[in-house]
């Protein structure tokens, strides 16, 4: 029934797909911005010697991996 209601309102599956893709793009950009901010904070903590070099490298590597996953997902979509 909902499908018919949306059709009557002029919403199509392609409209929904475009909207969903747009929301996914926004979320991906926000996540990448958050990861950049996290890296900046880690850099500051490492420079202030509040986090060990080993932990800093480990955490930055995890950030890089997350960024790569997000970028690859964007290329596949």
N, C-alpha and C positions, 0 to 999 in steps of 0.2 A: 504494500500500500504506500509506503514511504517513497518507493521508487517512482510511482506514478505522480505523487504529490510534487516531487522534485522536478519531474518532467513538465508538469503544469506550470511550475514556477520558472522554467527555462534553464534549469541546471542540467547539464549533461555529464556523462562520465568523464569526458575529456576536460570539462571545466573543473571537475573535482580533482582529476589527475594533475592538472596545471597548478591548482591551489595547493595540493599536497606537496608537489615538487618544490614550489616556492617556499612553503613552510620548512621543508627539509633543508633547503639552501640557507635560509635564515638561521636555523638551528646550527648548521655546520659552521657558518661564519662566527656565531656567538661562541661556540665551543673552541674554535681556533683562537679567537681573541682571548678567551679565558686561559688557554694553554700558554699563549705568549705572556700574559700577565703572571702566570704561575712561574714561568721560566725567569722572568725579571726578578720576582721576589726571591727565588732560589739563588740567583746570581748575587743579589745583595746580601743574602744570608751567608753565602760562601765567602764573599769578600770580607764580611765582618767576622769571619771564622766562627759563626754560630752553628754551622753545619759542616761536617767533615767533607773533605774533597771526595772521598769514596762515595759517600751518600749523595753528594751533589751530582756526581757523574751518573750514578744509578738513576736518580730521579729525572735528570735531564734526558737520559736515554729513554725512559718510559714516556716522557712528554713527546719526544721525537717520534716514537712508535705510534702514539695516539694520533699525532698530526698526520703521519703518513697514512694511517687507516682512514682518517677522515678525507684526505685528499684523494685517495684511491676510490673511495666510495663515491665521491663527487664525479670522478671520471667515468665510473661505471654507469652512473644514472643517466 
